[in-house]
Amino acid sequence: MNTATERNAWAARSHELAQLMSRAALGDRAAFARLYDQTSSHLFAVVLRIQRDRALAEDLLQEVYVNIWRAVGHFDAAQSQPMTWLTSIARNKAIDSLRRAQAQPVLQSVHRDDEDDERPDVAEQMADERPGPADLLARAGDARRLNTCMQGLSAPQRQSVALAFFDGLSHAEVADHLRQPLGTVKSWVRRALHTLKECLERAAQRDAVGA
């Protein structure tokens, strides 16, 4: 599949999901069922990367879709990609479940499987022993705190890191999606992760002092 075809396929899928979400917001249960069929495998993988107990992850997935059904009317296609918005709900639900259980969240970082895999290797980008952005995100345990840190990024950085880090797209896929040079996207992601890491570290330190 060439680049243009992949870009068109991605756009078509996002458009279809947005339409299903709009219909679900009006109470269309058939549209919501189709939305579930098209997105549940991805969202289950997101939850399972955080909550490693498969049985609990399956229960959480059902709670995720209850939340989606209740909140889908607030989705704005002009502000977010459908899958990014859905993934955010799944991640927040999984992280909250760990916080309630007073467990230490563990996120599976996105690592390259081979040299041809363009996905961002967080361990390589953050080559020190301090917690990386994924660990700090989990420890934050509060979507509002993450949102605050995300607001410190530029709009391109925010969109790039959401697609590359949260949705697990490769750098090349993000570049195609945003119609930007690959090198530019890599720079945006790298700088965004660095900024997020510093922001979340500061938030964690403030929490420790206030505890």
N, C-alpha and C positions, 0 to 999 in steps of 0.2 A: 504494500500500500504506500503510495507516494505521499509527500508532505501535504500537498493540497487536499488530497483525499482524506487523510487523517484529520486535518483541520476541519474539513466539512463534516466529517462524521462526528467529531467532538461537538461542533456547533449544533448539529441536528439533534444529538442526544440531549444536550443542555436545553434546547428549545422544547423538546418533548417533555422533559422532566418539569420544566417551568409550567407548561400547559397542564400537566397532571396535577401539579401543586395548586394551580389556580382553580381547577375544578374541585379538588379536594377541599379547598377553602370555602367553597359554596355548599359543602356537605355531600359531594359526590363520592360515595363509598366505593363504587366500581373503579373510579380514577385512583382513589387512595390504594386500593388493592393492587392495581397495576404499578403504582409507584413503589409499593412494597416489593413486588416481584422484581423490579428493575434495580433496586438499590440495596436490598437487605443483605446480600452477600458481601457487598463492600462495607456496609456499616457494621456487620458482624465482625469482619476482620479488624476494623478500627477498634471496636470494643474489646476484642480478644487480645489485642496488643497491649491493652492496659490492664484488663481484668483477665488473668490467665486461667482462672477456673472456668472451664467451658460451660458447665451447667449454670453458673452464675451469669456468665456472659450471655447465654441464651435468654435468661430471664430479663436481663438488662435490655436486650435488644427489643423485647416486647414493650418495655417501659419507654424506650426511645421512640417507638412509633406512636405510643399514646401521647407523648410530648409533641411529636411532629403534628399529629392530628389536631391538637389543641392550638399549636402555634403557627400552623401553616398559613393562616390568614395574614400574618405579619411579614411573610416573605416578600422581599422586593427584588425583582429580577434586575433592576437598575443598579442595585447596590452589591449584589453577590451572585456568584454562580450557584445553581441549585445544589450541586453535589458538595460544594464548599460549605453551604449553609447546613445541609443535612449532616455532614461529617462533624461540624462544630457541635451540634446537639448530641451526637453519639459520644464524642470525646468527653464533653462536659458531664454527661450522665455517668460514664464509666469512672471518671476521676472522682466525682461526688460519691460514688458507691465505695470507693477505697477510703475516702476521707471519713465517711460514716463508720466504717469498720476499723478506723484508726490503724489502717495498714499503710505501708509505704508504697506509693504508686510506682510501678515499673513500666516504662514505655520501651517498646522495641524500636531502636533507632533504625533509620533507613540506611542500609549499607549496600554498597555495590557488590553484586555477585560476581562480576567479571569486569574486565577492562572496557568492554563495550557498553556496559550499563552506565547511563548518565545520571542516575539518581544521586542526590546529594548524600555524601558520606559524612554524617554529622561528627563522628569521632575524629575524622581526618581534619575537618574544618576547625574543631575545637580541641586541638592537640595538647590539652593539659589535664590535670587530674581533678580539677574542680568539676562540679556537676554541669552537664551540658544543658542546652535549652530544653530538651525533652524532659530531663529529670526535674529541672526547675519548674517547668510548666506543670508537671504532675504534683510537685510539692506545693506549688501555689494553691492548687485545689480550689481556685475561685475564678470563674470565668470573667468576672468584672476586672480582676487584677490583670489577667492576660489582655483583655480588651484595652485597658489603659496603656499597657506597654505597646500593643499593636498600633495605637494611635500615634506613638512616637516615630513610627516608620513613615516613609513617603508612600504615596498611593501605589506606585509601581512595586516597591519593596513589599508592601503589605499583600498585594495580589500574588506576587511571585512566591513568597514564603508560604502562603496559604495553599497554593497549587502544588508546590514542590515538597514542602515539609509535611503538611497536614493531609493532602490528598495522595502523596506519594508519586506524583508525576515525575518523569525524568526531566532534566534540564532542557533537553531538546524538545520535549512535549510542551513544556512551559513556554519556550521560545516560540514555537509554532502557534500556540494558543494566543499569546500576546502580540505575535507578529513583530518580534524584536530579535536582534542578533543574539546568538547563543552566548557569546562572551559577556554581553550586557546583562543577560538574565543571571548568569553565574555570579557576576559581581553584585547584583541586587540581592540574591539569596544569601551570599556570604556576609555582606554587610548587615542585612536584616537579622540574621541569626546572631551576629555579634552584638547588635544593639539590643535584641530581645534578651540575650543572656545577661548583659549588664543590668538591664532594667529589672529582670526577675530576681537577680542576685540581691539588688538593693531592696526589693520588696521582701525577700526572705529575711534579710538582715533586720529590717524594720520590725517584722513580726517577732523575730527572736528577742529583740530588745523590749518589745511591748508585752511579751509573754510573762 
